[in-house]
């Protein structure tokens, strides 16, 4: 593929990012709605114990998405970089290796959940009262894990291959089915949390089928049997390019485990009890994830243009793309901030009316934990940008900083002095600290790229 013939090298950056980012945002938000929709209908049909169950199982789904985006984003970035460098053979190998690896990882994770579902549920904060709901939901949802991993990986590759609308359609189809089937399975057939789980895996299977159908329609690569054979040298260069996306998801898994266990510990000593905070934090984290998916979608949508032009040494276009991403992230973050601070009950009501204590903690959780969502959006853009310009070390640091380096210690320390509200205040403090670190890293990288332009 010749650089001059590629729209990534010649099309206006704003239009180019819009072409990729809009479908990417929709795809990610729709993907995030799988669990949100389950939680909404479970909240109305089962109650907050059912919502607590989805919060306990949620990290397992995120774990699958983490491996999917690790492989998919790595393959996509590697493909665009190699195409930009004029090496289509390496691009073919990156995509083929990514597909094979996604199949292998999906098999391992599925077997892990089959044999260890109960201890994993307790690792993520399950209580005795929540256990029957969590195991009933999780034992069915895990059937869809291979579909999630493979479809997520393919989705990134399809989008980077120049077909963002098909990537979006694969996720939208599954989410629409899940949304329609949830109330039927929960309220009409009276299947409870199991019904929500069945609707979810059928929707995931639909997304998987649509993604697989693209295998014979690649635009930028021509896959042969040899490309599917794992190549150590290719994987060594490719996988670090997806590490930031992987860590962004994995930190959610680790963070959820720490937060859920801390909430049940300090919640038992408060007026809210153990199960209300567990259910509420599930809502808070998932609502925040939807907001972050918008920001991630903007930055990930810009990734093909950033990676291609960085590989082709068109550094002015790289900086222009970064500027558009940051401005867009700030707008999305400001809207989210207004909703979280001024209309939190509108979010709480979506998940079912509960007791005054439940509503009180829910409003407090949304307002405090998500107080600094605006700088969090900028930090997210920074971590994806440094990954796109082939700086996996920096990407790893930024991805780990907010939820692991800063948040988890704060979650463990602050409740000792503030009780259960200390868990909530850990959120904005960690966001602020991570933003400061990301600002320094991003400023240094921009300065370096500007020097290359001269």
C-alpha positions in Angstrom: 0.0 0.0 0.0 1.5 3.3 -1.1 1.4 6.2 1.4 0.1 8.6 -1.1 -2.8 6.4 -2.0 -3.9 6.0 1.6 -6.5 8.2 3.1 -4.7 8.0 6.4 -1.9 10.0 4.9 -3.9 12.5 2.9 -7.5 13.0 4.2 -8.2 15.9 6.6 -7.5 14.8 10.1 -10.7 15.9 11.6 -12.8 14.1 9.0 -10.6 11.1 9.3 -11.0 10.8 13.1 -14.7 11.3 12.8 -14.9 8.5 10.3 -13.2 6.1 12.7 -14.0 7.5 16.1 -17.8 7.7 15.8 -18.3 4.0 15.0 -15.7 3.2 17.6 -17.5 5.2 20.3 -20.8 3.6 19.4 -19.2 0.2 19.4 -17.6 0.6 22.8 -20.6 2.2 24.4 -22.8 -0.5 23.0 -20.4 -3.1 24.3 -20.5 -1.5 27.7 -24.3 -1.5 27.6 -24.4 -5.3 27.8 -23.8 -5.2 31.5 -25.7 -2.0 32.1 -28.9 -3.2 30.4 -28.7 -6.4 32.5 -28.3 -4.4 35.6 -31.2 -2.1 34.8 -33.6 -4.9 34.2 -32.3 -7.1 37.0 -32.7 -4.1 39.3 -36.4 -3.8 38.4 -37.1 -7.5 38.2 -34.9 -9.0 41.0 -33.7 -6.1 43.2 -30.4 -4.8 44.4 -29.1 -8.3 45.4 -29.3 -9.2 41.7 -27.4 -6.0 40.9 -24.8 -7.0 43.5 -24.4 -10.3 41.7 -23.7 -8.6 38.3 -21.1 -6.4 40.1 -19.4 -9.5 41.4 -19.3 -11.2 38.0 -18.6 -8.0 36.0 -14.8 -8.2 36.5 -14.8 -11.6 34.7 -16.4 -10.0 31.6 -13.9 -7.1 31.8 -11.0 -9.7 32.0 -12.2 -11.2 28.7 -12.5 -7.7 27.1 -8.9 -7.0 28.4 -7.4 -9.9 26.6 -9.5 -9.1 23.5 -8.3 -5.5 23.3 -4.7 -6.5 24.1 -4.6 -8.8 21.1 -6.9 -6.7 18.9 -5.4 -3.3 19.6 -1.8 -4.7 19.3 -2.6 -6.3 16.0 -4.4 -3.2 14.7 -1.6 -0.8 15.7 1.1 -3.2 14.4 -0.8 -3.5 11.1 -1.1 0.3 10.6 2.5 0.9 11.6 3.8 -1.7 9.2 1.6 -0.4 6.4 2.9 3.1 7.1 6.4 1.8 7.0 5.7 0.0 3.6 5.9 -3.6 5.0 2.6 -5.3 4.1 4.0 -8.8 4.8 4.6 -8.0 8.4 1.1 -6.5 8.6 -0.4 -9.8 7.3 1.5 -11.7 10.0 0.3 -9.3 12.7 -3.3 -9.9 11.9 -3.0 -13.6 11.4 -1.1 -14.1 14.7 -3.6 -12.0 16.5 -6.5 -14.1 15.4 -4.8 -17.4 16.4 -3.8 -16.0 19.8 -7.4 -14.8 20.5 -8.7 -18.3 20.0 -6.1 -19.9 22.3 -6.6 -17.3 25.1 -10.4 -17.7 24.9 -10.1 -21.4 25.5 -7.9 -21.0 28.5 -10.1 -18.4 30.2 -13.3 -20.4 29.6 -11.8 -23.4 31.3 -10.6 -21.3 34.2 -14.1 -20.0 34.9 -15.6 -23.5 34.5 -13.5 -24.9 37.3 -13.0 -21.8 39.6 -16.2 -19.7 39.3 -17.1 -19.8 43.0 -13.7 -18.8 44.5 -13.4 -16.2 41.8 -16.8 -14.7 42.8 -15.7 -14.5 46.4 -12.4 -12.9 45.3 -14.5 -10.1 43.8 -16.4 -9.4 47.0 -19.3 -11.9 46.9 -21.3 -12.4 50.1 -23.4 -15.3 51.3 -26.6 -13.5 50.4 -25.4 -12.6 47.0 -23.8 -16.0 46.2 -26.9 -17.8 44.6 -27.5 -14.8 42.3 -23.8 -14.5 41.4 -23.3 -18.2 40.6 -26.6 -18.4 38.7 -25.7 -15.4 36.6 -22.0 -16.3 36.2 -22.4 -20.0 35.3 -24.3 -18.9 32.2 -22.5 -15.8 31.2 -19.1 -17.6 31.1 -20.4 -19.6 28.1 -20.1 -16.4 26.1 -16.5 -15.5 27.2 -14.8 -17.1 24.1 -17.2 -15.1 21.8 -16.3 -11.9 23.7 -12.6 -12.3 23.4 -12.5 -13.3 19.7 -15.1 -10.7 18.6 -13.4 -7.9 20.6 -10.0 -8.7 19.1 -11.4 -8.9 15.6 -13.4 -5.7 16.1 -10.2 -3.7 16.6 -8.6 -5.3 13.5 -11.7 -4.7 11.3 -11.8 -1.1 12.4 -8.1 -0.5 11.6 -8.6 -2.3 8.3 -10.9 0.6 7.2 -14.3 -0.9 8.0 -15.3 0.9 11.2 -19.1 0.7 10.4 -19.0 -3.1 10.2 -17.1 -3.2 13.5 -19.8 -1.1 15.0 -22.6 -3.2 13.5 -21.3 -6.4 15.0 -21.6 -5.0 18.5 -24.8 -3.1 17.9 -26.6 -6.2 16.7 -25.7 -8.1 19.8 -26.6 -5.3 22.1 -30.0 -4.7 20.5 -30.8 -8.4 20.9 -29.8 -8.3 24.5 -31.9 -5.2 25.2 -35.0 -6.7 23.6 -34.5 -10.2 25.1 -33.7 -9.1 28.7 -37.2 -8.0 29.7 -38.8 -11.0 27.9 -36.5 -13.5 29.7 -36.7 -11.7 33.1 -40.3 -10.6 33.3 -42.2 -12.8 30.9 -40.5 -16.1 31.3 -39.6 -15.4 34.9 -36.0 -16.6 34.5 -34.5 -13.9 36.8 -30.7 -13.3 36.6 -30.3 -16.5 34.6 -32.6 -14.9 31.9 -30.4 -11.8 31.7 -27.3 -14.0 31.4 -28.9 -16.1 28.5 -29.8 -12.9 26.7 -26.3 -11.6 27.1 -24.5 -14.7 25.6 -26.9 -14.9 22.6 -26.1 -11.3 21.9 -22.4 -11.9 22.2 -22.7 -14.8 19.8 -24.4 -12.6 17.2 -21.5 -10.1 17.5 -19.0 -13.0 17.1 -20.7 -14.3 13.9 -20.8 -10.9 12.2 -17.1 -10.3 13.1 -16.1 -13.8 11.8 -17.9 -13.1 8.5 -15.3 -10.4 7.8 -12.5 -12.9 7.6 -12.7 -13.2 3.8 -13.1 -9.5 3.2 -9.8 -7.9 4.5 -8.9 -4.7 2.6 -5.4 -3.9 3.7 -4.0 -7.4 4.3 -4.0 -10.7 2.4 -4.0 -13.6 4.9 -2.5 -17.0 4.0 -2.3 -20.1 6.2 1.3 -19.3 7.2 0.2 -16.0 8.7 -1.8 -17.8 11.3 1.2 -19.7 12.7 2.4 -18.0 15.9 5.7 -16.2 15.3 7.7 -15.3 18.4 9.4 -12.3 16.8 6.2 -10.8 15.6 4.4 -11.3 18.9 7.4 -9.8 20.8 7.2 -6.6 18.8 3.4 -6.6 18.5 1.9 -7.4 21.9 3.5 -4.4 23.7 1.6 -2.1 21.4 -1.7 -3.3 23.0 -0.4 -3.3 26.6 -2.0 0.1 27.5 -5.4 -1.1 26.4 -4.9 -4.3 28.3 -3.9 -2.6 31.5 -6.7 -0.1 31.2 -9.1 -3.0 31.4 -7.1 -5.2 33.9 -6.9 -2.3 36.3 -10.7 -2.3 36.4 -10.6 -6.0 37.4 -8.0 -5.5 40.1 -9.6 -2.2 41.3 -13.1 -3.8 41.5 -11.8 -6.6 43.6 -10.2 -4.2 46.1 -13.1 -1.8 46.2 -15.8 -4.5 46.6 -14.0 -6.2 49.4 -13.3 -2.9 51.2 -16.9 -1.8 50.8 -18.3 -5.0 52.3 -15.8 -4.7 55.2 -16.5 -1.1 56.1 -20.2 -1.2 54.9 -20.9 -3.8 57.6 -19.8 -1.3 60.2 -22.0 1.5 58.7 -25.7 2.1 58.4 -25.6 1.0 54.8 -24.7 -2.6 55.5 -22.7 -4.8 53.1 -24.9 -5.3 50.1 -26.1 -1.8 49.4 -22.6 -0.4 48.8 -21.7 -3.5 46.7 -24.7 -2.9 44.4 -24.2 0.9 44.2 -20.5 0.7 43.4 -21.4 -1.7 40.5 -23.7 1.0 39.1 -21.1 3.8 39.7 -18.3 1.9 38.0 -20.4 0.9 35.0 -21.8 4.3 34.5 -18.3 5.7 34.6 -17.2 3.1 32.2 -19.7 4.2 29.7 -18.3 7.8 29.9 -14.8 6.5 29.6 -15.8 4.4 26.6 -16.7 7.6 24.8 -13.2 9.0 25.5 -11.5 5.7 24.7 -13.5 5.5 21.5 -12.4 8.9 20.4 -8.7 8.2 21.1 -8.9 4.6 19.7 -10.7 5.9 16.6 -7.8 8.2 16.0 -5.2 5.4 16.5 -5.1 4.3 12.8 -4.4 7.9 11.7 -1.9 8.5 14.5 0.0 5.2 14.1 0.1 5.3 10.3 1.3 8.9 10.1 3.8 8.4 12.9 5.2 5.4 11.0 5.3 7.5 7.8 6.9 10.4 9.7 4.0 12.8 9.0 4.4 14.3 12.5 2.3 17.4 12.0 -0.7 15.2 11.3 0.1 13.2 14.5 -0.1 16.4 16.7 -3.2 17.6 14.9 -4.9 14.3 15.7 -3.8 14.6 19.4 -5.2 18.1 19.7 -8.6 17.0 18.3 -8.7 14.0 20.7 -8.1 16.2 23.8 -10.7 18.8 22.8 -13.3 16.1 22.1 -12.5 14.3 25.4 -12.9 17.6 27.3 -16.3 18.2 25.9 -17.4 14.6 26.7 -16.0 14.8 30.2 -17.7 18.1 30.9 -21.1 16.7 29.9 -20.5 13.6 32.1 -19.5 15.9 35.0 -22.7 17.8 34.8 -24.8 14.7 34.8 -23.0 13.1 37.7 -23.1 16.2 39.9 -26.4 17.8 39.1 -28.7 14.8 38.1 -27.4 11.7 39.9 -30.9 10.5 40.8 -31.8 10.3 37.2 -29.1 7.7 36.9 -30.1 5.9 40.1 -33.7 5.6 39.1 -32.8 3.7 35.9 -31.7 0.8 38.0 -34.9 0.6 40.1 -36.4 2.3 43.1 -34.9 1.2 46.4 -34.8 2.3 50.1 -33.8 5.8 51.2 -30.5 4.5 52.5 -29.8 2.9 49.1 -30.6 6.2 47.2 -28.6 8.2 49.7 -25.4 6.1 49.2 -26.0 6.0 45.4 -26.1 9.8 45.0 -23.1 10.2 47.3 -21.2 7.6 45.3 -21.8 9.2 41.9 -21.0 12.7 43.1 -17.9 12.0 45.1 -16.2 9.0 43.3 -16.6 10.7 39.8 -15.9 14.3 40.9 -12.8 14.6 38.8 -14.0 12.8 35.7 -12.8 15.7 33.5 -9.0 15.3 34.1 -9.6 11.5 34.0 -10.7 11.9 30.4 -7.5 13.7 29.4 -5.4 11.0 31.2 -7.2 8.3 29.2 -6.4 10.0 25.9 -2.8 10.4 26.9 -2.4 6.7 27.7 -3.8 5.6 24.3 -1.8 8.2 22.4 1.6 7.1 23.7 0.6 3.5 22.8 -0.3 4.6 19.2 3.2 6.3 18.8 5.0 3.1 19.8 5.9 4.0 23.4 4.5 0.9 25.3 6.6 1.7 28.4 5.0 5.1 28.9 1.6 3.6 28.0 2.0 1.0 30.7 3.0 3.6 33.3 0.0 5.8 32.5 -2.4 2.9 32.4 -1.3 1.6 35.8 -1.1 5.0 37.5 -4.7 5.9 38.2 -6.3 2.6 39.3 -3.3 0.6 40.6 -0.5 3.0 41.8 -2.8 5.7 43.2 -6.4 4.4 43.7 -5.8 1.0 45.4 -3.5 2.4 48.2 -6.0 5.2 48.7 -8.9 2.7 48.9 -7.0 0.8 51.6 -5.8 3.8 53.6 -8.6 6.4 53.6 -11.4 4.2 55.0 -9.3 3.8 58.1 -9.8 7.5 58.9 -13.1 8.2 57.0 -15.0 4.9 57.1 -16.9 3.8 54.0 -16.8 7.4 52.5 -13.1 7.0 52.3 -13.5 4.5 49.5 -15.5 7.2 47.5 -13.0 10.0 48.1 -10.2 7.7 46.8 -11.6 8.1 43.3 -11.2 11.8 42.7 -7.8 12.0 44.5 -6.4 9.3 42.3 -7.9 11.0 39.2 -6.1 14.2 40.1 -2.7 12.6 40.7 -2.9 10.5 37.5 -3.8 13.6 35.5 -0.7 15.4 36.7 1.5 12.5 35.7 -0.1 12.2 32.3 0.3 15.9 31.7 4.1 15.7 32.2 4.5 12.6 30.0 2.3 14.0 27.2 4.1 17.4 27.3 7.5 15.7 26.9 6.3 13.6 24.0 4.8 16.5 22.2 8.0 18.4 22.6 10.0 15.5 21.2 7.6 15.2 18.2 7.9 18.9 17.5 11.7 18.6 17.4 11.3 15.9 14.7 9.2 18.3 12.6 12.0 20.9 12.6 
